[in-house]
């Protein structure tokens, strides 16, 4: 079997994800089903809730710890609501160290700079559709 990175595999199969299909790194295509998704699928690719960043204005500096959803299942995107339980995903915990007007959190869940948007991955994914 050819070796794929998670990023390249998702870029090739993003069209399936956008139509509500789920796939794993074993290239098994399945109809999206939340219950099945959380039952021990090995190396799952996260669900991409949107192919653009989430803009967060006036984030709290230093004192607050944020939990960014890495699985894409949270109903409170881009933050974790523990929907990942039963999967191999864990939230990325981060805080803001410098004052800023806004931050852009990854919406596709595949950014190379997660939890922040790298401004490249979403564009590439949209271009493959």
N, C-alpha and C positions, 0 to 999 in steps of 0.2 A: 504494500500500500504506500502511495506517495506521502511524504511528510508535508504537512501544512502547518503554518502558524495559525493561531486562533484568529489573528487579524486578517490574514489572507483568505482563510476559509470563509470567514463571515463576509468578506468583500465579494467573494464569488457566489455566495448563496443568499445574500441579503434579500433578493427578490422573493424567495420562499418565506422568509421571516415576515416581510411586509404583507404577504397574503394570509398570514395567520398560521403558517406552517412552522414546525419546530424541527431542528436538526441537531445532531450531536457530532463530535469530531470523528465518529466512525462513519459518517455520511449516511446515517439512517434517517430518512425523511419521515416525519410523523406529523399528523394533524396536531396543532397546538392544543394541549390539555394540561392545565395547571397541575392536577393531581399526578398525572404521569410524569410530568417534568420534575417533580420533587421526590420521585422514588428511585434514587440511586443511579441516575444516568451519569456515566463516567465523563469527566471533562466537558460539562455542558457549555454551550455558548450562551451568553446572556441574551435575554430578550431586549431589543432596542426600543424603548418607549417612544423615542423621537430621534430623527436624524438631524438634530441641531442642538445647541447647548441650552441649558436652563440658566436664565439670568437671575442672579440673586443680588438684590440691591441692599446697600448698607449693612453688610454682615457684621456681627458682633466680633470685636477683636479680642484675641487671647483667652478670655474667660470662658467662652462657650466651645464645647466639643461638638462638632457636627458628625453625623453618621451617613455617608453617601452610599446609596444603594448600588451594589455591583451586579446584582442578578437581573434587574429590570422588572421584577415582579411587584414592587412596592406600589401601593395605591397612593402614596404620598411623595411621588417623584419630585425631586431627585434624591430624597432622603429615605432612609431605611424605616420600614414599619414591621420588620422581622418576618416578612413573607418568604425570606430565603431559608427559613428553618426546614430541614429535610433535604436541602441541596448542599453542594460543596462550596457555595458562595458565602462570603462574609462581608459585612459592610467595611468601608474604609473610613476610619476615624481621623478627622483632621480639625485643625483650628486655624484661624486667620491671625497672622502675626503683625501685619502692617495695615494701616488704615487705607481703605479703598472704597470707592463709590459703589462698585459692583464686581462680582466675580462670575465667571461662566463655568458651570459644572457640566460635565459630559452627559449627553442625552443618549448616545448610541451605546454606551457602556464598553467601548473598545478603545478609548483614547490611550495614547502612549504616555500621557501625563495625568492619568486618573488620580484623583476625582475631577481634575480640571480638564476642560476641553482643550485639545491640541490644535483646533482649527484646521485639521487636515483629514482626519478619519471620516467624519460626517460628510465632508465634501466628496471624498472618494466613494463612499457608500452610495450617496445620492447619484453620482455619475454612472454607477454600474446598473442603475435601474432602467 
